Amino acid sequence: MDYNALIAFFDEYNAHYKSFLKFEYSKLDMINKDEIEKLSASLSSEQAFIMKTNSLEKQRLALLGSDNSKTFEQIVNDAPDEYKARLDEQRRTLSELIYKIKEINDTANIIVSERLKKIRSVTGELDTYNINGSVRKESASASTMFKNA
């Protein structure tokens, strides 16, 4: 295994995930601020990050060759001593980046889920008026909302 090439690759891999993390923070900020248009516009950037991640993963598998089923920790343990410290640093950095990205995504999912629950509860019942002018609660189904449209 070419450990210099592996180190160079993981430098690029970690740089990619640092950029991805920065993007995820900005996306979470958009969610928190309810900036739906900005969030929608950011989808193409997110798709580009995902495509780049997939491309880097293919490069990683090709670079590792027959060792591609090994974990990063196993690769570090099997590496010659002169490479272990650098590879272990890269492993820890990558692990932290992925953990933070997952944490941000989990937070964003919770926020979006809670907002959707609020929307459902608000639209769950509609106050309508009957022919006598009395208020009547009516379930908000799509057919109810659009029957007079």
LOSE-393616 format. One record per atom (N, C-alpha, C, CB): residue in one letter; y negated, z negated, x. Coordinates in steps of 0.001 Angstrom, whole numbers, padded with zeros to 6 digits, always signed. Glycine has a CB too. Layout:
# LOSE-393616
AYZX
...
This chain:
# LOSE-393616
M+001186+000000+000856
M+000000+000000+000000
M-001241+000000+000896
M-000003-001239-000971
D-002218+000804+000517
D-003483+000879+001257
D-004430-000198+000717
D-004130+002311+001134
Y-004486-001325+001418
Y-005274-002465+000935
Y-006774-002223+001019
Y-004922-003704+001723
N-007218-001407+001979
N-008652-001075+002030
N-009061-000268+000799
N-008984-000283+003320
A-008214+000682+000409
A-008488+001475-000798
A-008433+000582-002036
A-007473+002645-000931
L-007510-000365-002048
L-007389-001288-003177
L-008640-002163-003302
L-006136-002171-003015
I-009137-002646-002181
I-010361-003459-002189
I-011545-002628-002679
I-010651-004026-000777
A-011661-001400-002185
A-012756-000520-002625
A-012645-000246-004126
A-012738+000818-001833
F-011419-000014-004598
F-011225+000231-006021
F-011650-000980-006840
F-009763+000579-006310
F-011220-002174-006456
F-011553-003357-007246
F-013032-003716-007148
F-010710-004534-006799
D-013705-003288-006090
D-015172-003426-006063
D-015780-002591-007190
D-015754-002984-004676
E-015295-001353-007324
E-015776-000465-008393
E-015381-001002-009770
E-015218+000962-008202
Y-014160-001487-009895
Y-013640-002029-011154
Y-014489-003215-011610
Y-012158-002457-010995
N-014769-004134-010687
N-015587-005305-011022
N-017022-004913-011342
N-015570-006310-009874
A-017564-003941-010629
A-018924-003472-010929
A-018978-002903-012349
A-019379-002397-009894
H-017937-002167-012714
H-017859-001627-014077
H-017846-002761-015101
H-016598-000745-014243
Y-017013-003756-014874
Y-016927-004865-015830
Y-018205-005698-015865
Y-015746-005759-015485
K-018934-005772-014748
K-020237-006461-014763
K-021210-005708-015666
K-020819-006583-013322
S-021214-004384-015571
S-022063-003569-016448
S-021631-003714-017903
S-022014-002087-016027
F-020336-003720-018122
F-019794-003880-019474
F-020196-005241-020049
F-018250-003734-019463
L-020137-006283-019228
L-020537-007620-019670
L-022014-007644-020052
L-020257-008657-018568
K-022843-007015-019246
K-024277-006941-019557
K-024487-006239-020902
K-025047-006193-018427
F-023755-005156-021120
F-023832-004442-022390
F-023396-005340-023546
F-022965-003176-022345
E-022311-006083-023360
E-021808-006964-024420
E-022821-008060-024753
E-020468-007595-024000
Y-023509-008585-023741
Y-024566-009565-024008
Y-025677-008937-024847
Y-025142-010117-022684
S-026062-007706-024516
S-027130-007053-025288
S-026661-006761-026710
S-027580-005742-024597
K-025394-006404-026868
K-024843-006153-028201
K-024837-007445-029026
K-023409-005573-028096
L-024461-008552-028408
L-024475-009836-029108
L-025899-010201-029520
L-023872-010945-028222
D-026852-009912-028658
D-028256-010170-028987
D-028685-009341-030198
D-029161-009855-027776
M-028255-008076-030244
M-028569-007225-031399
M-027953-007790-032677
M-028066-005788-031162
I-026733-008290-032569
I-026069-008887-033736
I-026833-010122-034187
I-024597-009253-033411
N-027203-010968-033234
N-027946-012190-033572
N-029286-011893-034225
N-028167-013026-032328
K-029932-010819-033790
K-031249-010457-034323
K-031148-009532-035534
K-032083-009791-033240
D-029927-009217-035956
D-029706-008339-037108
D-030317-006951-036898
D-030289-008974-038368
E-030242-006451-035689
E-030795-005131-035360
E-029709-004071-035552
E-031346-005101-033893
I-029451-003778-036807
I-028347-002896-037183
I-028521-001485-036622
I-028224-002836-038697
E-029739-000955-036672
E-029969+000408-036171
E-029699+000480-034672
E-031414+000863-036474
K-030189-000506-033919
K-029940-000532-032472
K-028449-000679-032191
K-030725-001684-031803
L-027804-001537-032959
L-026372-001763-032786
L-025595-000478-033046
L-025885-002882-033722
S-025957+000212-034089
S-025310+001477-034417
S-025537+002512-033313
S-025832+002009-035758
A-026759+002547-032794
A-027081+003493-031721
A-026331+003170-030431
A-028582+003495-031455
S-025929+001919-030260
S-025242+001520-029028
S-023764+001903-029020
S-025375+000030-028830
L-023254+002403-030142
L-021834+002740-030218
L-021424+003791-029192
L-021496+003230-031605
S-022277+004769-028941
S-021924+005798-027960
S-021837+005200-026559
S-022951+006944-027986
S-022702+004241-026264
S-022621+003556-024966
S-021325+002767-024864
S-023832+002619-024764
E-020968+002102-025944
E-019728+001322-025937
E-018520+002238-025748
E-019587+000515-027246
Q-018529+003378-026413
Q-017434+004334-026253
Q-017347+004819-024809
Q-017619+005528-027202
A-018494+005025-024169
A-018508+005449-022769
A-017904+004367-021873
A-019946+005775-022317
F-018229+003111-022139
F-017642+002012-021368
F-016125+001974-021547
F-018260+000667-021790
I-015672+002161-022759
I-014233+002123-023031
I-013528+003287-022342
I-013966+002161-024549
M-014134+004462-022385
M-013551+005622-021710
M-013490+005398-020203
M-014359+006891-022025
K-014546+004831-019642
K-014572+004529-018203
K-013500+003490-017867
K-015978+004016-017771
T-013334+002489-018722
T-012301+001474-018507
T-010922+002126-018481
T-012363+000386-019607
N-010660+003014-019424
N-009369+003709-019477
N-009146+004556-018231
N-009286+004589-020727
S-010189+005230-017781
S-010102+006048-016575
S-009811+005185-015345
S-011402+006836-016373
L-010509+004061-015235
L-010276+003157-014102
L-008868+002570-014147
L-011316+002024-014096
E-008379+002304-015329
E-007020+001766-015456
E-005992+002790-014973
E-006728+001366-016921
K-006212+004060-015285
K-005314+005114-014789
K-005381+005194-013268
K-005679+006483-015413
Q-006589+005067-012714
Q-006745+005065-011254
Q-006011+003882-010634
Q-008236+005023-010869
R-006117+002723-011274
R-005449+001521-010763
R-003940+001734-010717
R-005790+000293-011637
L-003382+002276-011794
L-001943+002515-011846
L-001509+003506-010770
L-001541+003030-013229
A-002294+004563-010576
A-001973+005551-009548
A-002071+004937-008153
A-002910+006764-009659
L-003081+004123-007933
L-003291+003490-006630
L-002156+002527-006293
L-004631+002749-006609
L-001682+001800-007281
L-000617+000827-007040
L+000758+001478-006938
L-000606-000207-008142
G+000885+002688-007474
G+002158+003397-007386
G+003301+002596-007973
G+002465+003739-005952
S+004337+002392-007182
S+005524+001681-007676
S+005268+000194-007910
S+006669+001846-006696
D+004155-000322-007398
D+003804-001734-007606
D+002943-001941-008853
D+003069-002273-006384
N+002822-000924-009716
N+001879-001009-010837
N+002261-002025-011913
N+001748+000333-011471
S+003455-002573-011842
S+003823-003602-012821
S+003503-005012-012318
S+005311-003499-013155
K+003063-005109-011075
K+002717-006420-010514
K+001382-006901-011071
K+002659-006356-008970
T+001283-008203-011226
T-000004-008782-011611
T-000913-008781-010397
T+000166-010226-012179
F-002193-008949-010649
F-003153-009000-009549
F-002820-010183-008633
F-004610-009116-010090
E-002399-011284-009214
E-002040-012465-008420
E-000849-012171-007511
E-001717-013656-009342
Q+000136-011436-008014
Q+001291-011062-007194
Q+000867-010147-006047
Q+002364-010370-008055
I-000060-009236-006332
I-000555-008337-005287
I-001239-009143-004193
I-001530-007289-005875
V-002052-010114-004587
V-002739-010974-003611
V-001712-011729-002776
V-003696-011973-004324
N-000725-012310-003424
N+000291-013086-002704
N+001097-012234-001730
N+001232-013750-003690
D+001327-010973-002080
D+002113-010075-001233
D+001283-009398-000145
D+002773-009022-002085
A-000029-009505-000218
A-000916-008812+000727
A-000856-009462+002108
A-002369-008815+000204
P-001107-008656+003144
P-001230-009238+004488
P-002378-010259+004510
P-001472-008119+005555
D-002257-011235+005386
D-003215-012343+005427
D-004667-011903+005532
D-002895-013235+006577
E-004940-010842+006274
E-006335-010418+006472
E-006989-009880+005196
E-006397-009356+007550
Y-006198-009569+004178
Y-006733-009049+002916
Y-006725-010075+001778
Y-005940-007839+002496
K-005969-011141+001946
K-005757-012088+000844
K-007046-012698+000304
K-004846-013192+001296
A-007923-013163+001177
A-009140-013845+000713
A-010009-012899-000113
A-009946-014393+001913
R-010203-011679+000380
R-011054-010707-000327
R-010430-010315-001664
R-011278-009447+000542
L-009135-010042-001660
L-008455-009673-002902
L-008459-010824-003904
L-007019-009241-002610
D-008282-012051-003419
D-008291-013194-004329
D-009676-013393-004933
D-007844-014467-003597
E-010710-013165-004144
E-012088-013241-004666
E-012292-012201-005764
E-013126-013027-003526
Q-011810-010989-005523
Q-011928-009933-006526
Q-011132-010277-007784
Q-011450-008595-005950
R-009958-010857-007606
R-009118-011248-008741
R-009829-012289-009596
R-007763-011795-008253
R-010411-013294-008946
R-011117-014343-009685
R-012337-013778-010410
R-011546-015473-008735
T-013079-012907-009736
T-014255-012285-010350
T-013855-011477-011577
T-014983-011385-009337
L-012831-010653-011439
L-012368-009831-012561
L-011915-010703-013726
L-011222-008909-012115
S-011175-011739-013415
S-010695-012644-014455
S-011860-013295-015199
S-009789-013720-013847
E-012875-013741-014475
E-014058-014353-015099
E-014804-013357-015976
E-015001-014906-014027
L-014962-012130-015487
L-015672-011105-016254
L-014949-010798-017563
L-015821-009826-015422
I-013643-010604-017474
I-012868-010279-018673
I-012896-011450-019650
I-011410-009924-018302
Y-012811-012671-019137
Y-012867-013853-020003
Y-014209-013920-020734
Y-012643-015143-019178
K-015307-013668-020005
K-016639-013718-020628
K-016799-012628-021684
K-017735-013575-019561
I-016302-011433-021392
I-016377-010335-022367
I-015598-010707-023626
I-015824-009013-021758
K-014407-011256-023451
K-013609-011676-024604
K-014333-012770-025387
K-012220-012174-024151
E-014921-013716-024691
E-015646-014810-025342
E-016823-014275-026171
E-016151-015816-024288
I-017570-013328-025613
I-018704-012729-026324
I-018213-011967-027552
I-019500-011786-025390
N-017139-011200-027394
N-016586-010456-028533
N-016103-011394-029630
N-015436-009560-028076
D-015466-012488-029242
D-015021-013469-030237
D-016215-014056-030983
D-014209-014595-029564
T-017273-014388-030254
T-018486-014930-030875
T-019102-013912-031827
T-019510-015337-029799
A-019197-012669-031388
A-019763-011612-032235
A-018929-011434-033502
A-019844-010279-031459
N-017610-011457-033360
N-016737-011317-034531
N-016931-012455-035520
N-015280-011258-034099
I-017107-013666-035014
I-017339-014819-035896
I-018657-014648-036648
I-017352-016141-035081
I-019704-014256-035936
I-021019-014070-036565
I-020946-013002-037650
I-022081-013682-035509
V-020358-011858-037319
V-020257-010762-038285
V-019404-011181-039479
V-019663-009501-037618
S-018307-011864-039221
S-017439-012324-040303
S-018167-013285-041241
S-016199-013000-039730
E-018934-014211-040682
E-019691-015159-041507
E-020759-014440-042334
E-020346-016235-040622
R-021411-013458-041738
R-022423-012703-042486
R-021789-011916-043621
R-023184-011754-041553
L-020620-011349-043368
L-019925-010611-044428
L-019501-011540-045559
L-018699-009884-043860
K-019079-012755-045221
K-018726-013732-046260
K-019940-014046-047126
K-018173-015031-045626
K-021102-014203-046491
K-022327-014485-047246
K-022671-013324-048167
K-023497-014767-046291
I-022542-012121-047648
I-022842-010933-048459
I-021891-010864-049648
I-022736-009639-047607
R-020609-011121-049393
R-019629-011095-050488
R-019940-012153-051536
R-018213-011304-049944
S-020353-013336-051075
S-020641-014394-052054
S-021896-014073-052860
S-020806-015749-051345
V-022882-013453-052218
V-024110-013080-052930
V-023836-011963-053922
V-025204-012649-051940
T-023027-011000-053524
T-022746-009870-054415
T-021536-010126-055297
T-022527-008606-053604
G-020893-011272-055129
G-019702-011592-055909
G-019982-011771-057380
G-019068-012826-055380
E-021146-012267-057704
E-021523-012442-059107
E-022911-011875-059315
E-021470-013936-059526
L-023055-011180-060382
L-024356-010625-060732
L-024829-011264-062025
L-024290-009082-060870
D-026093-011560-062077
D-026677-011992-063348
D-027057-010732-064112
D-027929-012941-063133
T-026475-010579-065267
T-026824-009435-066113
T-027317-009979-067449
T-025598-008462-066309
Y-027907-009128-068196
Y-028432-009527-069507
Y-027670-008784-070591
Y-029963-009240-069615
N-027334-009519-071628
N-026677-008866-072758
N-027748-008319-073701
N-025725-009857-073506
I-027332-007767-074793
I-028247-007136-075743
I-029242-008115-076359
I-027459-006470-076839
N-028885-009414-076395
N-029767-010446-076955
N-030738-011006-075917
N-028936-011580-077537
G-030636-010545-074656
G-031518-011045-073605
G-031014-012298-072928
G-032862-011308-074166
S-029796-012709-073230
S-029216-013888-072580
S-028609-013485-071241
S-028141-014553-073489
V-028697-014401-070264
V-028111-014147-068944
V-026608-014301-069040
V-028694-015108-067867
R-025922-013369-068402
R-024469-013383-068400
R-024002-013140-066964
R-023884-012308-069386
K-023051-013951-066477
K-022466-013749-065147
K-021429-012649-065250
K-021831-015067-064590
E-021484-011739-064293
E-020516-010652-064301
E-020032-010449-062885
E-021127-009344-064880
S-018767-010228-062736
S-018192-009990-061424
S-018752-008688-060867
S-016645-009944-061493
A-019056-008696-059570
A-019689-007528-058951
A-018651-006602-058352
A-020682-007961-057874
S-018026-005819-059174
S-017125-004791-058677
S-017931-003510-058524
S-015899-004586-059633
A-017372-002581-057800
A-018078-001313-057601
A-018349-000636-058937
A-017265-000379-056688
S-017394-000705-059851
S-017605-000057-061151
S-018719-000741-061932
S-016310-000066-061970
T-018838-002067-061790
T-019908-002797-062476
T-021262-002409-061916
T-019700-004313-062348
M-021345-002338-060585
M-022638-002071-059953
M-023131-000657-060203
M-022545-002314-058469
F-022208+000274-060402
F-022629+001666-060510
F-022386+002279-061884
F-021923+002476-059480
K-022024+001465-062879
K-021699+002055-064180
K-022915+002662-064866
K-021083+001010-065080
N-024093+002170-064574
N-025297+002721-065194
N-026079+003616-064239
N-026188+001597-065685
A-025505+003892-063094
A-026228+004688-062095
A-026220+006152-062445
A-025628+004490-060719
